[in-house]
Amino acid sequence: MLCYAALAGYAFWLYAFGPALALLQAELHFSYTLVGVYSALWSAGAALVGASFAGLVRRLNRAALLWYSAAGAAAGAGLFATARTVALTLLGAAVLGFAGTIVLTCTQAILSDRHGERRDRALTEANVGAAACAVLAPLLLGLLQGTPAGWRSALGLPALILAGLYLRYRHQPLPAPAGRPATGRARLPLSCWLLATLVAAGIAVEFCLVYFGAEVLTAAGLHAAQAATAMSGFCLGILAGRIGGAWLTRRAGRTVPLLWASLAVTAAGFLLFWLAGLPVLAITGLFLCGLGIANLYPLSLALTLAAARGNGDTANARTQLLGGLLVIAAPYLLGSLADHLGLHAAFTIEPVLIGACALLLLAGLRLAPTHRSAPADVRIFEA
């Protein structure tokens, strides 16, 4: 319950961030490139977590790390929501990206260690709650935009959730890392690196849409508040996909086929979103994108942790590092291209990323152990 709820609180901030940027841009009138800077700062915080998490785990137990990072994330969200200048909101985005990613990484590590070879099911189930918050976040921002409370008040909801979790669970011990202690010098197999890069590329596919999806809908004819609200269609697709994924992964051996199906649906949905000139078709395409993207992250992360061979904390950290770097590069590149070539042409980056995901999955599976004598935590690769 603790991990599921903490992950949901982080997900609310994560999925509120893109629509919030669209609303903030409408108020402060900054460029697409600066939208990319905001996303890059969040992702730089995530990348810093990837570089430092294994060291932090050695210095702090998981309970202390979880609660300190929760407090830091709440502070970053508060700064982003209350500041009225570009500089301070940029700082809030960076703090929220760093501390929030520690919350995410801690919960993933706890779930992976507790559930072992069935981590695919646990991570998928945990992300169902996260997807529900992803639906709520843009919807709540759009609804509150027209009220005296304003859209910024929505960003206080996860802080209240995390405060309640602290009061309820602050004395509960959390599991120590399973297997070998993680170190910064732990060697990961090549298959693990390839699959970690797959996780990162999938994150980049998702967050190019999260950060710029509302902008495309605005270009298709919606007002900024309508576009922010309509992004709930993307998140509804994620919720539906993760509910289906949680059900499908109740039986072992479905992880890899489900990943291939997810990539195919993502590609089809993006083409509809990208090529449609009507808002209703674009929203339909976003829903299909969400349906496909839904299980890319939890299932590819499960494959990565299974391939780590006892170095789960290190693999988890390296995944966040790669994800942070790609999510710095991809949305920033998209924003820069949009300023020079237009938003439609800039979104060419998405098919490239989806194709890269397919190649990384194929290569990672070819190098991963699949024989019957393999340890239990790598038998997840068997389809």
N, C-alpha and C positions, 0 to 999 in steps of 0.2 A: 504493500500500500504506500509506504513512504517513497519508494523509488518511482512508482507509477505517478503519484501526485506531484513530486518534485519535477519529474520530466515534463508533466503537463504544464506546470507553471513556467518553466523555461520555454516550452513550445509556444505558449501564448505570446511572450515577448518576441520570440523569433518570427512568428508569422504576423504579428502586428507591425513589425518594423518596416516592411515594404510599403503597406498602405499608409503608415504614418509618414513615411518619406514623401509620398505623393501629396499628402495633406500639408506637410511642412513646406514642400516646394511651392505649393500654391500660395502659401502665406509669405514666404521669404524670397520667392522669385529667383531661385538659383538654377544653374544649368544641369543638363543631364550628366555632365562630367562630374559635378559635385555630388550628385546622387550616387555615382560610382565611388566617390571618395568616402561617403558615409558607409557604404557596404564594405569597402576595403578596410576601413578602420575596425569595424566589427570583426571582420575576418582576420585581421592582423592580431587581434586579441585571441581569437581561436587558435591561430598558428602558434602564438606564444605559449598557450596551454600545451599544445602538442610537443613543443620543445622542452617544457619544464615539468610536465605532469609526473613523470617517473621520479624526478628528484623531489617534488613536493610530497609524493606518497612516502618516500623514505624519511621525510622530516616530520610529517604530520599524519596522525591516524585518519582513517577515512571519515569518521564522524566530524572531527574538527575541520577537515578540508571541506566537507559538504556544507557545514553551517557558516563558516567564514565566507565561502564563495557565494552562498545564498544572500548573505548580508551585503556583499559587494555588488551583486547583480541588482538588488533592490536600490542601492545607492546610485548606480549607473542609470537605471531606468528613471529614478526620480530626477536626476540632473537633466536627462534628455527631455523629460516631460515638462519641467518647470522653466528651463532656460528659454530665452527669447532671442538668442544670438546664434549665428552659425558656429562660432568657435566653441561655445559651451555645449551645444548639442552634439558636435563632433566628439568632444571629450566624453560625454555621456554614452555615446554609441560605442566608443572604444572600451570603456570600463564594463559596460553591459556585455559586450562580446567576449571579453576575457573571463570575467567572473561567471557569466552564464554558461560558458563552455566547460568550466570546471564542474559546475553542477551536473551538466550533461554527462561528462566523462566519468564522474564518480558513480552516478546511477547506473551507467552501462557496465562499469567494472563490477559493481556489487551484484547486478543481475547475472552477469556472465559467470562469476565465481560460484554463485548460489545454484545455478541451474545447469552448469557444465555442458554436456553434449546436446542438451535441449535448449541451449541459449537462443536458438533461432526463434522458437516459440515464445520464450519470455520477452525477448526484445521486440518482437512483432506485437505481442499483447500490450506491452508498455507503450508502444507508439500509437495504439488505438486511442488512448486517453489524450496523447499529444495531438493527434489529428482532430479530436473533438474540440480541443482548445484552438486549433488552427482554423476551424470553422467559425468559432465564436469571435476570435480576435478581429478580423476585418469587418465582420458584421457589427460588432459592438462599436468599433471606431466610426463606422459610417453612420450608425444610429445616433451616437452621442455628439457627432459633429454639429447637428442642428439644435442642440440643447444648451442651456447655460453652463452645464458641467464641461462641455467641450470634449473633443476626442482624446485629449491628454489624460483625462481622468481614468480612462480604461487601462492605462499602463500601471495603475496601482493595484489591480486585481491580483496579479501573481505575487506581489509582495505580501498581500494579506494571506494568500494560500501558504506561502513559505513560512510566515510567522506562525500560523496555526500548526504547521507540521513541526516546527521547532518546539513549541509548547507541548505537543503530544509525544514526540519521539526523541527529545534531546538526551534522555538517559538510556536509550536503547542502544546496545552495542551493535556494531556493523561488522560483517565478516571481513577477516583479513585476506589479503591476496592469496589465491590458490596457486599451488605449484611453486616454481622457483621464484625468489624475490626478483622483482623487476629492477633492472639497472639500465643506466643510459647506454651501456656498452653491449647490451644483449643483442645477439645476432638473430635476425629474422630471416626465414627462408625467402627465396625469390618469389615463390608463389604468394606468400603473405604480403610482400611489397606490391605485387601486381594487383592483388585484391584490395589492398588499402588504397591504391590509386583509383581503383574502380569505385570505392566508396566516395572518394574525393570528387571524381568526375560526376557521379550521380548527384552529389550535393550541389555542384556547380550548375548542372542542368536545372535543378529545382529552384535555386536562388536567383538565377537570371530571370526566371518567371516571377518569383516572389517580388523581386525588386522592381522589375520593369513591366510586369503584366498589367498593372493598373494604367501605366502610361499608354500601352497599346490600346486598351479599352477606351481611354480618353481620346486617342487619335481616331478611334472608330466611331466617336460621336457621343460618348457619355461624359457627364460632368465629373469632376474630381471625386466628389462624395459618392456618386453613383458607381464610379469605377472601383473605389475602395470597397464598397459593399459587394459589388459583383465578384470580387476576388474570392468571396466565400464559395463560389462555384468550384474553383480550383481546390479549395480545402475540403469541400464536400466529397470531391473525387478521392482525395487522400484518405478521408475517413472511411468511405465505402471500400476502398482498396485494402486498408489495413484490417477492417473487420473481416473481409474475405480472406486476407492473408493469415490472420490469427486462427480462423477456422481450418484453412487448408494445411497449416503447419502443425496441427494437432497430430497428424500422422507423419512419421519420419520419412525422409527421402524425397520430399517435394520442393526443397529449397531451390535447387538449380532450375528445374522446369519453370517454377514460378518466376524466377529472375528473368529468364528468356521471354516469358510472356509479358512481364512488366515492361521490358525494353520495347517490345513490339507495340504495345498499347501507347506507350509514351510517344513513340515516333509518329504514330497515326494521329494522336490527339494534337501534337504540336503542328503538324502540317495543316490541320483544320483551323487551328487558332491563328497560325501565321498567314495563311492564304485567304482566310475569310475576310470580307470587307464589312460584314454586318455584325453588330454587337451580339445578337443572339447566337450566331454561329461561332463567334470567337469565344463566348462564354461556354458553349458546348465543347469546343476544343480544349479549353482550360480544364473542364471537368474530366475529360478523358486523359489529359496530361496528368492530373492529380491521381486518377485511378491507376495509371501505369507507374508513376513515380513513387506511389505510396510504399511499396515494399522494397524498392531499390536499396534504401539506406539500411533498414534493420537486417535484411537477409544478406546483403553483401558484407555488412559488418560482422554478422555471425560467421560467415565463411572466413573472413580475415582473422578473427579471434581463434577459430578452430585451427587455422593454418599456423598460428603463432607458436604452437608446441610448448606451452607452458609460460610463454612470455606475454601474457594477455595485457598487462598494464602497459608494456612497451608498445605492443601493436596498437592498442587503443590510443595511446598518445601520438604515435606516428600517423595514425589515421586522421586525427584532428589537425596535426601539423599540415599534412598534404591537403586536407579539406580546406583549411584556412587559407593556404597559399593559392589554391585554385579559385576559391571564392573571392579572394582579393583580385586575382587577374581577370577572371571571366566577366563579372559584372562591370568592372572598371573599363575593360576593353569594349564591352557592349555599349556603355555610356559614351565613351569617346567616339566610337564609330557612329553612334546615333547623332552626335553633334555634327559630324562631318558628312555622313552619307545618308542620314535619316534612320529612324527607328526600325523600319521594315527591313532594310538591307543589313542593319547591324545584327538582327536576330539570326542571321546565317550561322552564327556561332553555335546555336543550339543543335542543329543536325550534326555538326562536327563532333560535339561532345557526346551525343547519343551514340554515334558510330564508334567513338573511342571506348565507350563503356562496353559495347559488344566485343570489341577486340580484347580488352583487358579481361573480361570474364572468360573468354575462350582460352587465352594464354594462361590465366591463373588456374583454371581447371585442368589444363594439360599437365601443369607442373605439380599440382597438388596430389598428396597420397590418397589413393582410393582403394587399396587392396584390403582384404579382410583382416590381415594381421595388424593393420594400422591401429593406433590408440583410439579409444572411444571418441575423443573430442575431435577427431578429424574424419570420422565416418559420415559426418554431415554432408560430405562431398558426394556420396553415393546417391545417384538419382534412380 
